[in-house]
Amino acid sequence: MTALTKYPQSLVFGLDIGTRSIVGTVGYRDIEGFHVVAQCVKLHETRAMLDGQIHDIATVAEEIAYVKAELESQIARPLTDVCIAAAGRVLKTAVGVGEYEFHDQTVVNLEYIHSLEMLGVEKAYEQIVEEVGTEEKYYCVGYTVIKYYLNGYEISNLENHKAHKISGEVLATFLPEEVVDGLYAAVEQAGLNVSNLTLEPIAAMHVAIPQHYRLLNICLVDVGAGTSDICVAKDGSIIGYGMIPSAGDEITELIVKEYLVDFNTAEKIKMISPKRKSMTYKDIMGISHKITPAEVYELVAGVINEITKSVAEKIIELNGGKSVSAVFVVGGGGKLPDFTKALAKQLKLPEERVALRGEEVMDHIYIHVPDVKKDPLLVTPIGICLNYYDQKNNFIFVSVNGERIKLYDNDHLTVFDAAIQLGMKNDAIFPKRGRDLHYTVDGKNRFVRGRQGEAAVISINGHESSINASIAANDQIRISESTMGEDAVLTLGQIPEFTKTITFYVNDKEVSCPKFVDVNGKLESEYYQIQDQDQIQIRGYYTLEQLLTFMDVRPEGKIYVNREPATSDTKIYENFKVHWTEDLQYADLEPEEETASGNDAPERQPEEPARDQAEALTRTITVTANDTTYQLTGKDHYVFVEIFDVMNFDTSKVQGKELVMLLNDKKAEHFDELQNGDQIKIYWRN
């Protein structure tokens, strides 16, 4: 193709700003693949960049402008937007685990999955902050989900599954603010706008290791001048990014010192072809020397071993303490003689398992520029261009609660991303559940969940929205923090094992008694509000003493339970029969008055039957409960709990955190005795 060739309207400009050079690539993608229509390489004339970091912004900007102009002349059209990549030297990664628990079994949708991933990113960000402190500001520039879990079991896709709990491991990558600002400043001074920002190892991976290869446990090493960037894939996901600050420049610097030459001459010596017999160079004194490829290789062998050892150690660290199955090497530094052999030896892999990736991975890449061949040096700049099509990234500004913040735009930004960048915690965004209630029933653990609170109230540009809503540049976002739900509340009467009454037969008459439960060694009624860590024992019996106390009787003579003689400690279970031989004698029956002896003694009247005595002793009292007057009749005395038999107060459903019972403005117990004229208040308190 020539400058007169008609190109598609949309061309992508990718710029690889490296330590030793700037590589500019212009092309487009169609159904056949990616077409490179312009290419330019500009070597740095000074050490304006060191180890992938811009040190002299003005100089780098001038060099970018040169590359821009050269490419524009090749395509005969102006270039305004550019895609760039940041070096792995400044990259930090962390694995965060996001968890989301549902109150009831719930079908997992994409919104839940995205929320889960963002929780994982937040956890990863907290690790970065803990590592570097709050003085340095880092931006998340991408993340990869390593694994999902459904109810604790690993799963490849959560969508549409029913779950009580979902979780996921997320590998998040971060860049410091000064790196982003330096790259943007150099590019903008060259008259360009950044349309996309990615990471160099991600860009290289895009070309060198296709998605279907990532099911294997393989590694990509991008060997540049100042850094060696590392990316490890396994089971279809990227599981680790890393970098070592050692690469081609270390070899060049050794040659500079050994042969007493300038840096550019040392670069030429370093890349001497093994096919040449010899090479002539001049040192800084102007003296000519002749060297052979073998002499150069022998000189640099030690440094190559040191670099590959560091690379191998980082690969093993990222891969969980073991070597990978294969390694692909890209970048100019990877073309050094014996580099791949040395790395294979360090990883204890066959030599054929560590190889340069260049032409063989560019099947769908077509270069239409004269004298430019497919080469490992082009993998990263072409990957930068391709990344634009799959994930457009840039930095944008938005306002959150009146504060202006900068966000890395991965084309999927949401309100959650903005909230995290602002520093809001999970608890301020997602609804908080009230405290759970844990207790035991007959030794078995039970718990009741606290109620879910209200989610954060969110608006974008004055319109109600949600935490996962998409956002764009200059959006005005308001976030009112979420609330905490009510604590779990439960009374004894609400547990399944509890029944309100227990029935006995006393002298062939049915007697229903209130059911009692032992809580932490103390008897409680159905209205008792269970406290956290309470130990509950269901009491399916009364002792004889408890039964007599409840009935308020004290019979004379022997008492039998199921026809067996009983004592006060005898346990009486449901439907047991109790009988005594003498007539009932009430405990508060007044003794007969003693009379004088002799003729003055009044004539003794015949005894009334016991039944008539009981009726004579009954009394009626009037009490006021919740401003309504009630009469209690038919007994000789009454206790507080009996008011529920006559008033309309539903205790079967909990309607608050605590049931309040007051007797004459004082806290009442269930068996406090009632007197005529008593004032009673009963209500639920929140």
ZATORKOL-186470 format. One record per residue: x, y, z of N, C-alpha, C in turn. Coordinates in steps of 0.1 Angstrom, whole numbers, plus 2048, in hexadecimal, padded with zeros to 3 digits. Layout:
XYZXYZXYZ
...
! end
This chain:
8087F480080080080080980D800
8048177FA80B8247FA80382F801
80883B8018018468087F4849800
7F38457F37E78477EB7DD83D7ED
7E08327F47D78277F77CB82C7FF
7BF8287FC7B382C8047B2823810
7B382881B7B28218287A482382D
79F81A83679281C83C792829844
78782F84678683B84D78B83B85B
78982F86278E82E86F79B826870
7A682D8747B38268767B6828884
7BE81E8897C281E8977D1820898
7D58298A07E382D8A27E78288B0
7F181F8B07F68198BC80581E8BE
8088218CB8158268CE81B81E8D9
8278188D782E8108E183A8198E5
8388208F18428298F684C8218FF
85681C8F986081390086C81A906
87481290D88081891388A81C908
88C8148FE8968178F389081E8E7
88381C8E587D8218D886F8238DA
86982B8D085B82D8CF8578278C2
84D81D8C28488168B683A81B8B4
8388218A882A8258A482581C899
81881889B81180F89280481588F
8008158827F381987D7ED80E875
7E080A8787DA8008707CB7FF873
7C57F586D7B67F386F7B37E486F
7A87E08757A47D28767987D086D
7987C586678C7C185E78A7B2861
7817AB85977E79D85B78A794859
7947998517A079184F7AA79185A
7AB79D8617B479F86C7B87AD86D
7C47B08727C97BD8747D37C186A
7D17CD8637DA7D18597E27DD85E
7F07DB85D7F97E68607FC7EE854
7F87FB8547FA80384880580E84A
80A81085681581985881C815864
82A81686483281286F83E81B870
84281F87C84D82787F85482488C
86182388C86982089887282C89A
8728328A687B83D8AA8838398B6
8908388B58988358C089A8428C8
89A8408D689D84C8DE8AC8508DD
8AD85D8DA8BB8628D98C28648E6
8BA8668F18BF8678FF8B885D907
8BC85D9148B585491E8A985A924
8A085F91A89486691F88A85C926
88C84F92488484592B88D83B932
88A83793E89282D94588882294A
88B81694888380B94D87480D94B
87081293F86281493B85B820940
86382894885D83494E862841947
85984A94385D85693D86485F947
87086394487886C94D87887A947
87887C93A87988993486C88A92B
86289093085589092885789891B
85E8A491C85F8AC9108668A5905
87189E9088788968FE87088B8F8
8698849008618798FB85687E8F3
85088A8F68468908EE84B8948E0
8578998E085D89C8D385E88F8CA
8628848D08648788C98578728C4
84D8748CD83F86F8C983A8778BD
83D8848BD83988D8B28408898A5
84D8858A685488189A84D874895
84A86A89D84485E898836861892
82F86A89982186E894823874886
82C87D88482E88387783287986C
83A87087083F86686683385D862
82B85986B81F851868815858860
81386586380A86D85B80E86E84D
81B86F84A82087083D81E863835
81E85783D81C84A83680E848832
80484D83A7F684B8377EF857831
7F68628307F186E82A7E4873831
7E487383E7D98788457DD87B854
7D788585A7DB8888687D787E872
7DF87D87D7DC8748887D987D894
7CE87A89B7CA8828A77C987A8B4
7C686D8B27C48658BE7CD8598BE
7D28558C97DC84A8CA7D98418D6
7DC8348D47DB82A8DE7E98288E4
7EA8278F17F78258F87F681A902
80281690780380C91180D81091C
80A80C92881380F93381C803936
82880593A8317FA93D82E7F394A
8327E694A82F7DE9568387E1962
8427EA96084B7ED96B8437F4976
8397FB97383180297E8247FC981
8227F097B8157E997D8157E298B
80A7E39918077DC99E7FB7D399C
7FB7C79A17F07BE9A07EC7B99AE
7E07B59AF7DB7AF9BC7CF7A79B8
7CD79C9C07C17949BE7B77979CA
7AC79B9C67A179E9D07967949CE
7907909DA7857879DA77878E9DD
76F78E9D37627949D675878A9DA
74F78D9E37457849E873778B9E9
72D7849E571F78A9E671677F9EB
70F7829F67067789FC6F877D9FB
6EF7759F76E17789F56D8774A01
6CE77BA056C5778A106BE76BA0D
6B9769A006B275D9FC6B97599EF
6B674C9EB6BC7479DF6B87509D3
6C27559CB6BF75F9C16C675B9B4
6BF75E9A96C575B99C6D0766999
6DC7629956E776B9936E6771985
6E577F9856E57859786F278D975
6F479396A70079A9677037A6970
6F97AC9756FB7B797F7027B298C
6FD7A79907037A199C71279D99A
71479798E72279398A72B79F98A
7267AA98372F7B69837317BC991
7277BC9997297C09A77337B89AE
7337AB9AC73C7A29B274A7A59AE
74C7A79A17597AA99B75F7B79A1
7567C19A275A7CE9A875E7CD9B6
7577C49BE75B7C29CC7697BC9CC
76C7B39C377A7AD9C27847B79BF
7817C19B578A7CC9B278D7D49BE
7827D79C67847DF9D278D7D89DC
78B7CB9DE7947C49E77A37C59E2
7A57C39D57B27C49CF7B87D29D2
7AF7DC9D07B47EA9D27B87ED9E0
7B17E79E97B47E89F87C27E39FA
7C57D79F47D37D29F57DD7DB9F0
7DB7E19E47E47EB9DF7E67F79E8
7DC7FC9ED7DD8079F67E4803A03
7E27F7A087E97F2A147F87F1A11
7FB7EEA048097ECA008117F99FE
80A8029F781180E9F380E81A9FC
803819A047FE824A0C7F582DA04
7EF837A0B7E5840A057EB84C9FD
7F884E9FF7FF85A9F87FF8589E9
80284B9E58028499D67F48459D2
7F084A9C67E38479C17E483E9B5
7DD8339B67DE8299AB7D08289A5
7D08249987C48229907C381498B
7B780E98D7B58019877B3802978
7BC7FB9707BC7FC9627B77EF95B
7B17E79637AC7DA95D7AC7CF967
7A47C59657A37BA96E79F7AE967
7A37A296C79F79596679978C971
78E78696F78877D97879076F977
79576B98279D75E982793752984
78A75498E78174999177474F997
76974899375C74B99A75873F9A3
7507429AE74B7389B673C7399B9
73572E9B872772E9BB7247259C7
72072C9D271D7259DF72A71D9E3
7357239E074271D9E57497149DB
7427119D07477089C674C70F9B9
75770C9B475C7139A875371099C
75171B99474971B98874E72497E
74C72197175272A967749736964
73C73496573273F96272774096C
72574B97371B74C97E70D74F978
70C75596D70075B9686F5750967
6E975496C6DD74C96C6DC741976
6E773F97E6E77359886E073A995
6D973199C6D47359A96DE7349B4
6DF73E9BD6EA73E9C76E57449D4
6EC73F9DF6EB7469EB6F77509ED
70274B9E770F7539E87177519DB
71C75C9D772575C9CB7327639CF
73D75F9C974A7659CB7537649BF
75E76C9BF76776B9B37747719B7
77F76B9B178C7709B378F7799A6
7947859A979678F99E7A579399F
7AC7929937B97989927B87A698C
7BB7B09957BA7BE9907C87C498F
7C97CD9847D67D39827D47E2984
7DF7E89897DE7F698D7EB7FE988
7E980B9847F48139807F4820989
80082498D8018319957FE83D98C
7F98479937F485398C7FF85A984
80C85A98981686298281A85B975
81884E97481B84796781184B95D
80484B9617F984E9587FB85D953
7FD86695D7FF87495A80B877951
81686F95382287194A81F86D93C
81986293A81685D92D80C867926
80286B92D7F88749277FF881923
80888692C80E89392981789391D
81F88891B82788791081F886903
81587E90380C87C8F78058898F4
8008908FE7F889C8FB8028A78F6
80E8A88FB8188B28F681B8AF8E7
81A8A38E381C89F8D58108A28CC
8068A88D27FA8AB8CA7F08A08C8
7F08968D17E788B8CF7DE8898DC
7D38838DA7CA87F8E57CA8708E7
7CA86C8F47CB85E8F77BC8588F5
7BB84F8EC7AE8498EA7AD83B8F2
7B88368F67B88298FC7C5826903
7C48219107D081E9187CF80F91C
7D980891A7DA7FA91F7E77F8925
7EA7EB9287F77E892E7FF7E0924
80C7E29248147DB91A8137CC91B
8137C59268127B79268047B2921
7F97BB9247EC7B791E7EC7B890F
7F27C390A7F37C58FC7FB7B98F5
8067B68FB80E7AB8F580679E8F5
7FF79B9017F878F9027ED78E8F7
7E779A8F47DC79B8EA7E07948DD
7ED7968D97F27918CC7F87838CE
8017828D88097768D98027698DE
7F876B8E77F17608ED7E27628EB
7DC75C8E07CE75D8DE7C67578E9
7B975B8EA7B17568F67B07478F7
7B07408EC7AE7318EE7BB72B8F3
7C77328F27D372C8F87D372E907
7CB73790C7CC73A91A7C6730924
7C172591E7BC71A9267C971392B
7D47149247E070E9287E8716933
7F071093A7F871894480571D93D
80372893780E72E92F81273C933
81D74192E82274E933827756927
82576392782A76C91D835775924
84077791E84B78092384E78A918
84B79791B84E7A191285B7A8916
8667A590F8747A99138777B690B
8767C19138797CE90C8877D290F
8897DF90F8977E59128997E6922
88E7EC9288907EE9378897E4940
87F7DE93B8777D49438737C893C
8717BD94386B7B193E85E7AF944
8537B193C8467AF9418417A1940
83A79C94A83678E94A82778D94C
821783945813781946810772946
80976D95080775E9527F875B950
7F57519477E774D9457E573F949
7D973C94D7D572E9527C672D952
7C172194D7B371E94E7AA729947
7B073093D7A87399367A874893B
7B074A9467B175794C7BF75B94E
7C176894F7CE76E9537CF76D962
7D97669677DA7649767E476D97C
7ED7739747F777C97A7FE784970
80179197480A79A96D81679D975
82279E96F82E7A19778387A896E
8437AD97484D7B496D85A7B3975
8657B296E8727B49748797BF96D
8817C79748877D396E8957CF968
8957C59608A17C095989D7BC94B
8A57C19418A27BD9338AE7C092B
8AB7C491E8B67C69148C07D1918
8BC7DB91F8C67E69228D17E192B
8CF7D79338D97D293C8E57CC934
8E17C59298EB7BF9208F27CA919
8EB7D49148F17E090D8FB7E7916
8F77E99229007F092B90D7E892E
90C7DB92F9177D39309217D5925
91C7D59199247D690D92A7E490C
9237EF9119287FC9119357FC91A
9347F692693F7F692F94B7ED92A
9477E29249527D89209597DD914
9527E290A9587E68FE95B7F58FC
9577FD90795A80B9079548128FB
9478108F99408168ED93481E8F3
92E8268EA92182D8ED9168238ED
90A8288F28FF81F8F48F981A8E7
8F98228DC8F381E8D08FC8138C9
9098158CA91380B8C59117FE8CC
90F7FF8D990E7F38E19017EB8DD
8F67F38D98EA7ED8D58EC7E48C8
8F47EA8BF8F77E38B29007D68B5
9097D78BE9127CC8C29097C18C8
9007C58D18F77BC8D88EF7B38CE
8EA7B98C38E27B38B98E97AC8AE
8F67AA8AF8FE7A48A58F97968A1
8F87948948F278888F8FC77C891
8F7770895900765896905760889
8FF76587E90476187091076886C
91377487291F77C86F92B776874
93677786D94377287194977C87C
94878987994D7938839467A0881
94A7A988A9447B788994F7C188D
9507CC8869597D688A9527E2890
9587E889B9527F38A295E7FC8A6
95A8098A99648128AF9608168BD
96A8168C796781A8D49678298D5
96582E8E196483D8E39718448E1
97C83C8E098A8418DD98C8428CF
98383D8C698583D8B898C8318B3
98F8278BB99781B8B898D8118B2
99180B8A79888008A198B7F38A7
9817EB8A89827DD8AE9797D48A6
97D7C78A69767BD89F9727B28A9
9657AE8A99607A48B295879A8AB
95678E8B094E7848AA9417828B2
93777C8AC92A77A8B492D7718C0
9367678BF93975F8CA93E7668D6
9477708D394C7798DE9417818E5
9387868DD92D78E8E39247858EC
92177A8E69187718EE91E76C8FB
92B7698FA932765907932770911
93377D90C93378891692678A91D
91B78991590E78C91B907780921
90D774920906768925903769934
90C76F93C90977094A8FD77994D
8FC7859468F178E9488E4787944
8E47809388D87799348D376F93E
8DD7689448D975E94E8D376595A
8D877195E8D277896A8C477D967
8C278295A8B57879578AB77C956
8AF77194F8A576694E8A275F95B
8AC75F9648AA75A97289F762979
8A076F97889677897F889776978
88877596B87C773964875766968
87D75B96887874E96C87374E97A
87A75598487575599186875D992
86676798B85976F98B84E766985
85175F97A84775697484274C97E
84C74698584873B98E84074199A
84474D99E83C7549A982E7579A5
82C75C99881F75F993816753991
81D74798E81673B98B814732997
8157389A38127309AF81D7279B3
82A72A9B08357239B583A7189AC
8357179A083A70D99683C713988
84370C98084571097283970F96A
83971695F82E71595583170A94B
8277089428296FE93883170392C
82F71092983671591D83772491F
84172A91884373991984573E90B
83D74990883F7518FB84675D8FF
8507618F785976C8F98577768ED
8547838F085378D8E685C7998EA
85D7A38E18657AF8E48737AE8DF
8797B98DD8867BA8D78917B38E0
88F7B48ED8997AE8F689979F8F5
88D7998F288C78B8F18937858E5
89878D8DC89F7898D08AE7868D3
8B278A8DF8C07888E28C47798E1
8D07778DC8D57698DB8D47618E8
8CF7558E78CE74C8F28C57508FD
8BD75B8FB8B475F9068A9754909
8A374F8FF89874590189E738907
8AA7349028B17289088B4729917
8B973591A8BC7389288AF738931
8A573D92C89873E934892730935
89372892A88E71A92B896712936
8A37149368AB70D9408A771294F
8A571E9518A172395E89371E962
88A71C95987D71695C87C70795B
8887019588886F295687E6ED94C
87E6F49418756F193687D6ED92A
8786E492187F6E19148806EE90D
88B6EF90588E6FC8FE8837008F4
87C6F68EE8726F98E58656FE8EC
8646FD8F985970390185A712904
86671890186872690286C72C8F5
8647348EF8667388E18627468DF
86974D8D586675A8D185875A8C9
8507648CB8437648C48447708BB
84376E8AE8447798A583B776899
84177288E83977088282F765884
83275B88B82874F88C81B753894
81B75E89B80F7628A280876D89B
80D77188F80777C88880077787B
7F976B87C7F27668707E877086B
7E17778747D678086F7DB78E870
7E879086F7ED79E86F7F47A0862
7F07AA85B7F67AD84D7FD7BA84D
80A7BA84A8127C684A8147CB83B
80F7D783980F7DD82C8197E882B
8247E883382E7F283383B7EC82D
8417F282484E7ED81E8597EB828
8607E182786C7DE82F8697DC83E
85C7D98418587D684F8537C784F
85A7BF8578567B18588507AE866
8497A386684379E87384F79B87C
84E7A088885979F8918547A08A0
85B7998A985679A8B78567A88BC
85E7B18B685E7BF8BA8507C68B8
8487C18AE83C7C78AB8307C18B2
8327B78BA8277B18C181F7BB8CA
8277C28D38217CB8DC81A7D78D5
8207DE8CC8197E98C580D7E58BE
80D7D98B78017D58B07F67D18BB
7FA7CB8C67F17C78D07EA7D48D6
7F27DF8D77EC7EC8DC7E17F08D2
7E37EE8C57D87F28BC7CC7E98BD
7CF7DC8BE7C47D28BF7BB7D48CC
7C27D88D77BB7DA8E37B17E58E2
7B37EE8D97A97F98D779C7F48D3
79C7EA8CA78F7E48C57887DC8D0
78F7D68D87887CD8E27857D48EF
78C7DE8F278A7E58FF78F7F38FE
7867FD8FB78B80B8FB78C810909
79981590C79C8199197A1828919
79E82F9237A383D9247A0842932
7A584E9357A185394279785E940
78D85E94978286894978186F957
77A87A957777880964768880966
76487D97375687E977756885985
74A88998974888F99674088599F
7458829AB73E87A9B473C8819C1
72F8849C572C88C9D17348999D1
73689F9C573C8AC9C474B8AC9C3
7518A09C376089E9C27648999B4
76D8A09AE77189C9A077C8919A1
77988699A78387B99B78687698C
79287098B79686B97E79585C97E
78F85697378D848972793842965
79883696679D82F95A791829953
78E82E94778282A94078581D938
78081293D78180593677580292E
76D80C92B76180B92375680492A
75880193774E7FA93F74C80194C
74F80E94D74F81595A74181695F
74081496D73381597373481E97F
72982198672982999273282399C
73281699D73A80F9A77498129A5
74D81399975B81699675F82499C
75582D99A75783B99E75783B9AE
74E8349B474E8349C275A82E9C9
7608239C376C81D9C87788279C6
77982E9BA7838379B87838439C2
7768479C67758519D077984C9DE
77983F9E077E83A9ED7728359F5
7668349F075B82F9F775C8209F9
75881BA0575980DA0974D806A04
74E7F9A047427F0A017367F3A0A
7397F5A1772E7F7A20726804A1D
72C80DA1672681AA1371D818A06
72080E9FE71A80C9F170F8029F1
7127F69F67087EB9F67017EBA03
6F47E6A036ED7E6A106F37DDA1A
6F37E2A266F97DBA326EE7D2A39
6F17C6A3C6E87BEA436E97C0A52
6DE7C0A596DE7C0A676E57B4A6D
6E87B5A7A6EF7AAA816E779DA80
6EE792A7D6E7785A7E6E5780A8C
6DC777A8E6D9772A9B6DD763A9C
6E6760AA46EB752AA56E774CAB3
6E1740AB26DD73AABF6DD72AABC
6DB723AC76DA714AC66CC710ACC
6C7705AC66BB6FFACB6BE6F0ACD
6BE6ECAD96C16DEADD6CF6DAAD8
6D86E4AD86E66E1AD46E96E3AC5
6DF6E6ABD6E06E8AAF6E16F7AAB
6EB6FAAA36ED708A9F6E270DA96
6DD719A996D3720A916D772EA8F
6D3735A846D5743A836CA749A7B
6C8756A7D6BE75EA756C676AA70
6C476CA636CB778A5D6C5785A60
6CD78FA626C879CA636C27A1A56
6BA7ABA576B37B0A4B6BD7B8A42
6BB7B8A356C37C0A2C6BF7CEA2D
6C97D7A2D6C67E5A2D6C37EAA1F
6C37F7A1D6C07FEA106CD801A09
6CD7FE9FC6D98019F46DB8109F3
6E78149EF6EB8229ED6E18289E3
6DD8349E56D583C9DC6DE8439D2
6DC8419C66E58469BC6DE84E9B1
6E48599AD6DF8609A16EA864998
6E886498B6F18699816EB87597A
6F288097B6ED88C9746DE88F978
6DB88D9856CE89098A6C3886988
6C687A9826BD87097F6C0864988
6B685E98E6B88529966BF84798E
6C88409946D083698D6D482A997
6DD8229936E181699B6F181699C
6F680D9A570480C9A770B80799B
7047FF99270B7F998670780097A
70280C97B6FF81496F70B819968
70C81995B71781E95471982D955
72583295572884095673184594B
73185294973985793E740864943
74986993B75087593F747881943
74B88794E74489395373789095A
73488495C727881963728886972
71C88B97671A89098471388598C
71A87F99571587399D7138779AB
7088739B17058749BF7028679C5
7098649D07078579D770485A9E6
6F88569EA6F58569F86F78489FE
6FE847A0870383AA0D6F7831A11
6FA824A106F181AA136EE819A22
6E3812A266E0811A346E1803A39
6E1802A466E27F4A4C6D47F0A50
6D17E3A4D6C47DDA506C27DAA5F
6B67D6A636B47D3A716BA7C6A75
6BE7C6A816C47B9A876B97AEA87
6BE7A2A866B5797A876AD796A94
6A0794A94698793AA0690786AA0
690780AAB688773AAC684771ABB
67876CABD673769ACA673759ACB
672754AD7671746AD9665740AD2
65A748AD264E743ACC64F741ABD
659746AB765A745AA966373AAA4
66A733AAD672728AA866971CAA6
66D713A9C664708A986616FFAA3
66A6FCAAC6686F2AB765E6F7AC2
65B704AC2654709ACD645708ACA
63D703AD462F703AD462A70BAE0
61F711ADF61B71BAE9617714AF7
611709AF660D702B026116F4B03
6106EFB0F6126E0B116076DCB1A
6016D0B175F46CCB1D5F76C0B26
5F16C0B325F16B5B3C5E36B2B40
5E16A7B465D46A3B4C5D56A2B5B
5CE6ABB625CF6ACB705C16A8B76
5C169DB7D5B5698B835AA696B78
5AF691B6C5A668EB615A169BB5A
5A76A6B5D5A36B3B565AF6B8B4E
5AD6BDB425B76C2B3A5BC6CFB3F
5C96D0B405D06DDB455DA6E1B3A
5D96EDB345E26F2B2B5EB6FCB32
5F86FAB31602703B3760B709B2C
60F715B2F61871CB25625714B23
62A713B1763670CB14642715B18
64B70FB1F657716B23664710B1C
66E719B1A67A715B14685719B1D
690711B1E69B714B266A571BB1E
6A8728B216B2730B1A6BD734B23
6C972EB206D5730B286D272DB37
6CB722B396C871DB466BC724B4D
6B572DB466AA734B4D69E732B44
69272FB4B68672DB4468073AB3F
67C73AB32677745B2B66A741B24
66174BB21655748B1A65674BB0B
64B74AB0464C74CAF664F75AAF1
64D764AFA650771AF765E776AF8
66676DAFE675770B0067B773AF2
68377EAF168A781AE569877BAE5
69A772ADC6A776BADC6B3774AD9
6BD773AE16C977BAE06D4773AD9
6DE77AAD36E9773ACC6F0769AD6
6F375DAD16FA753AD86F274CAE3
6E574FAE46DC748AED6DD739AEB
6DC731AF66DB723AF66CE71FAFB
6C6719AF26B8716AF46B6707AF5
6AF703B006AB6F5B0269B6F5B02
6956EDAFA6876ECAFA6826E3B06
67A6E9B0E6756E1B1A6676DBB17
6676CEB1465B6C7B116546C1B1D
6576C7B296516C2B356506CDB3F
6476CAB4A6476D2B5664C6C9B61
6526CEB6B6536C6B776466C7B7F
6446BEB886376BEB906366CBB98
6426D0B9D6426DCBA563D6E8B9C
6426E8B8F63F6F3B866306F3B82
62B6E7B8161C6E5B7D6146EAB89
6176E6B9560F6EABA06106F9BA3
61C6FFBA061D70DBA1615714B97
61570FB8B60D716B805FE715B84
5F9709B895EB708B8C5E870EB9A
5F2712BA15F1718BAE5E870FBB8
5ED702BB85E66F9BC15F16F2BCA
5EC6EEBD65F56E6BDF5ED6DABE4
5EB6CFBDD5E36C4BE15E96BDBED
5E16B7BF55E66AFC015E66A1BFD
5EF699C025EF68BBFF5F9689BF4
5F967CBEF602678BE55FD67DBD7
607680BCE604684BC160A67ABB7
602676BAD60766CBA3608672B95
61266DB8E614671B80614664B78
60A662B70608656B6860864AB72
60164CB7D5FE642B8760A63EB8F
615646B8E621643B9662364FBA0
62664BBAC629656BB6633660BB1
63066DBB3639677BAE63E680BB9
64A686BB5650690BBE65069EBB7
6546A8BBE6546B6BB865D6B7BAB
6676AEBAA6706AEB9E66B6A5B93
66169EB9565C695B8A65969DB7D
65D698B7265B69FB6564E69AB5F
6466A4B5B6386A1B556396A5B47
63769CB3E63869FB2F62A6A0B2A
6296A4B1D61D6A6B1661369AB18
60769EB1C5FC694B1E5FE68AB29
60868DB32609685B3E5FD688B47
5FA67DB505EE67FB595F3680B67
5ED68BB6E5F168EB7B5E468CB84
5E6686B905DA683B985DE683BA7
5D5688BAF5D7687BBD5CA683BC4
5CB67CBD05C0676BD55B767FBDD
5BD68ABE35B5693BEB5AF69EBE2
5A56A5BE859F6B0BE15A96BBBE0
5A86C4BD65B16CFBD45B16D9BE0
5BC6DCBE45BD6E6BEF5C66F2BEA
5C06FEBE95C7709BE35D170FBED
5DC713BE85E8718BF05E4724BF8
5DB72CBF35D8738BFB5CB737C02
5C672BC045BA729C0C5BD72DC1A
5B4736C205B673AC2E5B372FC37
5BB72DC425B8722C4C5AC726C54
5A571CC5859971FC6159D725C6E
59572FC72598736C7F59672CC8A
5A072DC9359F725C9F59472ACA8
58C722CAE581726CB7584721CC5
57D728CCE57F724CDC579716CDF
57E70FCE8579702CEB56D703CF4
5666F8CF555B6F8CFE54E6FCCF8
545700D01537703CFC53670FCF4
541718CF6541725CEE544723CDF
549717CDC54D715CCE540715CC5
54171CCB953571CCB153370FCAA
52770DCA7524700CA052B6FFC93
5326F4C9153A6F2C845316EFC79
5336F7C6E52B6F5C625306EAC59
5286E4C5252D6DAC495366E0C3E
5416D8C3B54B6DDC315456DFC23
5486EAC1C5446ECC0F54C6E3C06
5466DEBFB54F6D6BF255A6DFBED
5656D8BE95716DFBE456F6E8BD8
5656E3BD05626EBBC455C6F8BC8
5536F8BD254D704BD755770DBDD
561708BE356C710BE9573717BDE
576710BD457E716BC9577722BC3
569720BC056172ABBA560736BC4
560734BD155F73FBDA56C747BDA
577741BD7583748BD7587750BCA
58074EBBF583755BB357F764BB4
58776CBAC58477ABAD586780B9F
58078CB9D581793B905897A0B92
5927A3B8959A7AFB895987B6B7C
59A7C3B7D5997CCB715A77D3B6F
5AC7D1B625B97D7B5F5B87DFB52
5C17E8B4F5C17F0B435CD7ECB3B
5CB7E7B2F5D77E3B265D67EAB19
5E07F2B165E07FAB095D4803B08
5D0809B135C5813B145B780CB12
5B67FFB145AA7F8B135A87F0B21
59C7F1B265997EAB335957DCB31
59A7D3B395977C5B385947BFB46
58C7B5B465897AEB5358E7A0B52
59579CB5D59A78EB5E592788B69
58C77CB66583776B70584767B70
580760B7B580752B7C58B74CB83
595754B885A074FB905A2757B9C
5AA752BA55AC759BB25B7763BB0
5C1761BA65CB76BBA35CF76AB95
5D6774B905D9775B815E8779B7F
5EE774B755FB778B715FB780B64
606787B62607790B5660478AB49
60977EB47608777B3A5FA775B36
5F1774B405E3771B3D5DB77DB36
5E2788B365DB794B2F5DA791B20
5E4789B1B5E3786B0C5D777DB09
5D1777B135C576FB105B9777B0D
5B9783B125AD78BB105AE797B07
5BB79CB055BD7A8AFC5C07A3AEE
5BE7ACAE55C17A9AD75CF7AEAD3
5D97A5AD65E77A9AD35EE79DACD
5F279EAC05F7793AB9606791ABB
60A787AC2618784AC561E779ABB
616775AB261A76AAA962476FA9F
62477CA9C62C782A9263578DA98
64278DA9664B797A9B6497A4A94
6467AFA9B6437BBA9464D7C6A99
6587C2A9F6627CCAA366E7C4AA9
6777CCAAE6847C6AB46817C0AC2
6787C5AC96767C1AD76677C3ADB
6627B8AE26547B9AE86557C0AF6
6507CBAF76507D3B046447D0B0C
6457CCB1963A7C9B2263C7D1B2E
6337DAB316347E2B3D6287E0B46
62A7E0B536207DEB5E6227EAB67
6187F3B66619800B6E626807B6C
629808B5E63580FB59642809B5D
6427FCB6264E7F5B6464F7E8B5C
65B7E4B5965C7D8B506567CCB57
64E7C5B506467BAB5564C7ACB51
64B7A3B5A64E795B5764178DB55
643782B4F63777BB4B62E777B56
634774B6262C76FB6D62B779B79
62D785B7562A790B7F61B78FB82
617790B8F60978FB9360279CB90
5F679BB8B5ED7A7B885E47AAB93
5E27B7B955D97BCB9F5CE7C5B99
5C37C7BA05B87CFB9B5BD7DDB98
5BA7E2B8C5BE7F0B895CC7F1B82
5D37E6B805E07E7B7A5DF7EDB6C
5EA7F5B685EC7FBB5B5F67F3B53
5F27EEB475FB7E6B3F5FE7ECB31
60A7EBB2D60E7F0B1F6167E4B18
6117E1B0C6187D7B056197DCAF6
6267DCAF16287E0AE36367DBADE
6377DCAD16447D9ACA64C7E5AC9
6597E4ACC6627F0ACB66C7EDAC0
66E7F7AB76787F6AAC6857FCAB0
! end
